[in-house]
Amino acid sequence: MDDMTQDLKAILPQSKTLVIGGEVITLRPFRFDQIPEILPRMAALMTLIENGSAAVMMAAPALLHDLHELFALATGKPVEWVQDLDAASGIELTVALAELNEGFFQVVLASLPRLVAVAERLARLVPTGQTSRPT
């Protein structure tokens, strides 16, 4: 492994192992192919980051459920496992995910306006009611 690769791995962690809810969990940065699953749940995460956990806990149940689904996706555990975490474990998981995926979230958030514009252009090209791709 060359020095540059080692430096990048030190700066951009590839995984983080924690004991959460009594289980050893290895978290990895989100991948590009997970974007369709992550984007709909980002509002919950942004509310958490901007306003703190109390805001999410008092928010609409759907927002809290989205956050649980995002954490389940990150841990590979069922949503029920995430919901059963005690407060300290939930906060530890939140911090670890935010730190590990900071670069991912920055790229996705910075790209959202462009992604939305492309999606809107594509939506105008697809006739209303068409649900399958042309052959």
C-alpha positions as CSV (number, residue, x, y, z in Angstrom):
1,M,0.0,0.0,0.0
2,D,1.5,3.4,-1.0
3,D,1.8,6.3,1.4
4,M,-1.0,8.3,-0.3
5,T,-3.5,5.4,0.2
6,Q,-2.5,5.1,3.8
7,D,-2.9,8.8,4.3
8,L,-6.4,8.8,2.7
9,K,-7.4,5.8,4.8
10,A,-6.3,7.8,7.9
11,I,-8.3,10.9,6.8
12,L,-11.3,9.1,5.4
13,P,-12.1,6.1,7.7
14,Q,-13.2,2.9,6.0
15,S,-15.2,1.6,9.0
16,K,-15.8,2.1,12.7
17,T,-16.4,-0.7,15.2
18,L,-18.6,0.1,18.2
19,V,-20.5,-1.8,20.9
20,I,-24.0,-0.6,20.6
21,G,-27.0,-2.2,22.4
22,G,-24.7,-4.9,23.7
23,E,-23.6,-5.9,20.1
24,V,-20.4,-5.3,18.2
25,I,-21.4,-3.2,15.2
26,T,-19.1,-2.3,12.3
27,L,-20.2,0.8,10.5
28,R,-19.0,1.6,7.0
29,P,-19.5,4.8,5.1
30,F,-22.6,4.9,3.0
31,R,-22.1,3.9,-0.7
32,F,-23.3,5.5,-3.9
33,D,-25.8,2.7,-4.5
34,Q,-27.5,3.5,-1.2
35,I,-28.4,7.0,-2.2
36,P,-32.0,6.1,-3.3
37,E,-32.6,4.6,0.1
38,I,-30.8,7.5,2.0
39,L,-32.2,10.6,0.3
40,P,-35.8,10.2,1.5
41,R,-34.5,9.8,5.0
42,M,-32.1,12.7,5.0
43,A,-34.7,15.2,6.3
44,A,-34.8,13.4,9.6
45,L,-31.0,13.5,9.8
46,M,-30.8,17.2,8.9
47,T,-33.4,18.0,11.6
48,L,-31.3,16.1,14.1
49,I,-28.1,17.9,13.1
50,E,-29.6,21.3,12.9
51,N,-31.9,21.2,16.0
52,G,-30.6,18.3,18.2
53,S,-32.2,15.1,19.3
54,A,-35.0,16.7,21.3
55,A,-36.3,18.2,18.1
56,V,-36.4,14.9,16.4
57,M,-38.0,13.2,19.4
58,M,-40.8,15.8,19.3
59,A,-41.1,15.8,15.5
60,A,-43.7,13.9,13.6
61,P,-43.6,10.1,14.1
62,A,-42.8,9.7,10.3
63,L,-39.6,11.8,10.7
64,L,-38.5,9.7,13.7
65,H,-39.3,6.5,11.7
66,D,-37.1,7.8,8.8
67,L,-34.2,8.3,11.2
68,H,-34.7,4.8,12.6
69,E,-34.7,3.4,9.1
70,L,-31.5,5.3,8.2
71,F,-29.8,3.9,11.3
72,A,-31.1,0.4,10.5
73,L,-29.7,0.7,7.0
74,A,-26.3,1.8,8.4
75,T,-26.1,-1.0,11.0
76,G,-27.7,-3.8,9.0
77,K,-30.1,-4.3,11.9
78,P,-33.9,-4.2,11.9
79,V,-35.7,-1.0,12.7
80,E,-37.0,-2.6,15.9
81,W,-33.4,-3.0,17.1
82,V,-32.7,0.7,16.6
83,Q,-36.0,1.6,18.3
84,D,-35.0,-0.5,21.4
85,L,-31.7,1.3,21.9
86,D,-31.2,3.2,25.1
87,A,-30.6,7.0,24.8
88,A,-26.8,6.7,25.3
89,S,-26.4,4.0,22.6
90,G,-28.6,6.0,20.2
91,I,-26.5,9.1,20.7
92,E,-23.3,7.1,20.3
93,L,-24.6,5.6,17.1
94,T,-25.7,9.1,15.8
95,V,-22.3,10.6,16.4
96,A,-20.4,7.7,14.9
97,L,-22.6,7.7,11.7
98,A,-22.3,11.5,11.4
99,E,-18.5,11.3,11.7
100,L,-18.1,8.4,9.4
101,N,-20.3,9.8,6.7
102,E,-19.6,13.5,6.9
103,G,-18.0,13.5,3.5
104,F,-20.9,11.5,2.0
105,F,-23.5,13.9,3.4
106,Q,-21.5,17.0,2.2
107,V,-21.3,15.6,-1.4
108,V,-25.0,14.6,-1.5
109,L,-26.2,17.9,0.0
110,A,-24.1,20.0,-2.3
111,S,-25.4,18.0,-5.3
112,L,-29.1,18.0,-4.4
113,P,-30.0,21.1,-6.4
114,R,-28.4,19.6,-9.5
115,L,-30.0,16.2,-8.9
116,V,-33.4,17.8,-8.4
117,A,-33.0,19.8,-11.6
118,V,-32.1,16.7,-13.6
119,A,-34.9,14.7,-12.1
120,E,-37.4,17.5,-13.0
121,R,-36.1,17.6,-16.6
122,L,-36.4,13.8,-16.9
123,A,-39.9,13.9,-15.4
124,R,-41.0,16.3,-18.1
125,L,-39.6,13.9,-20.8
126,V,-41.6,10.9,-19.5
127,P,-45.3,11.0,-20.6
128,T,-47.8,11.0,-17.7
129,G,-48.8,7.5,-16.7
130,Q,-45.8,5.8,-18.2
131,T,-44.4,3.5,-15.6
132,S,-42.0,1.3,-17.5
133,R,-39.0,2.0,-19.6
134,P,-39.4,2.0,-23.4
135,T,-37.9,-1.0,-25.1
